[in-house]
Amino acid sequence: MKVAMLGSGFIARFYAESLHAQRRKDHVVMVYSRNEDNAKRFADDYGLPHYSTNMEEAITHPDVDVVLISLPNHLHEAAVLACVKAKKNVICTKPLGRTAAEAKRMLDAVENAGIFGGYLEDLCYTPKFLKSIESVKRGDIGRVLWAKSREAHPGPHSDWFWDKKKSGGGAIIDLGCHCVEISRNFIGKNIKPMEVMCWADTQVHPIDAEDHAIGLVKYANGAIGQFEVSWTFRGGMDLRDEVMGTEGTIWLNSFLRTGFEMFTTGNGGEGYVAEKAESNIGWIFPVGDESHELGYPHMFTDMFSAIEEKREPLESFYDGYVVNAILDAAFKSAETKIWEPVMIEDWRGEEPKDTEKQQKSYDDTHYLIKEEILPNGDVTVILKHKKTGEVSSKVTKA
């Protein structure tokens, strides 16, 4: 694929590094920036044949197969509509919109135009995440009861993130979009998110938006998705996920502590350590290949393969819309302090239904509550009588 990059900043460079690494066949050929110096510098750095300060010119250029939006949140909709007008396939960085209404307009426009719309949710493409999803789908951890995702760091790199009107919010819109979609994948994207309870506050920074939030998303099958997001965490970027099922548990650490640690006095020179690293002296935690650890290569492979194969990607504009709908409910709950319903105009998954909680039988007359090996080697089981509800125990001697 020949790609037009809309944007020349931090995330655009991460995308370009990934696309141009290790002899990939997909390349950026055009970059658009509102600043000509930035556009030219980006083109020079990545050896691009074209650059422009005119978005329409960049999108409609005959060499361009697909448009990659890496612009600030408030510019996503205009860029998507320009792609729709030009009938160019489009992939867009997260979050899709600042609100569900904005995301829905983009979704409808892309689908009505019959063009491809891919949602660049990179953390749903990390190698660890993809392998863990395979385990969940095989049933290795049983029925998923709870999925927790945490992203925390000292705050974003560009000024527009801190402007609520441009970004659409604070840590919730910036980081919560990752966490919510991670939980959706673990719980099942066909399971409807029903309501959200969220706490949010501005604890440190002099901004109008929240810099710290914790939320619970209740799903139709009884599962809970939990997100923890913060721009107040000191010490780098912390990305962790946990999944609890009836038959097992998964823990993922995707960044910060991934098995690469080193100490330096700083006398050997100063340099880049890793995204959001706050120091390059003392004990530091570099990342071997950030693009790979963050899922970019797998993400772009899926996107471009989906275009060629005329199929939906793993993360589509529809997924971006559902995420925005959940975050809308989170913002509202943070204000009202109560559970708020998730309003999805176009739900495409399973319809909510009454589900009975599953009870595991021990024998014909008892349910099994718990089985445990004691320190002396005895095996004890805790039972509940199916008719009377009486709880009892049974011990098998070692």
WODA-V878705 format. One line per field, one symbol per residue. phi: phi as a letter, one per 40 degrees, with the letter a starting at -180 (. if undefined). A space follows every 10 residues. Layout:
# WODA-V878705
phi=???
This chain:
# WODA-V878705
phi=.bbccchbcd ccccccdccc cffcccbcba bbacbccccc cccccbgccb aabbcccccc dccccabbcb bddcbccccc ccccccfbdb bbccccbcac ccccccdccc cccgbcbbbc ccccbcdccc cccdccccgc bgccbabbbb baachccbcc dccdcccgib ccccbccccc cccdccchcc cccbabbaba abcbccbccc baababbcbc cgcbbbbbba bbcbhhbbba bbbbbcbiab bbbcagbbgb babacgcchb acbadgccab bgcbbcbdac dcccgcdccc cccccccccf bcccbbdccc ccdccccdcc ccccccgbcb cccbcbcbbc cdacbcccbc ccacbbccca baccdcgcbb bbbbccccgc cabbbbcc
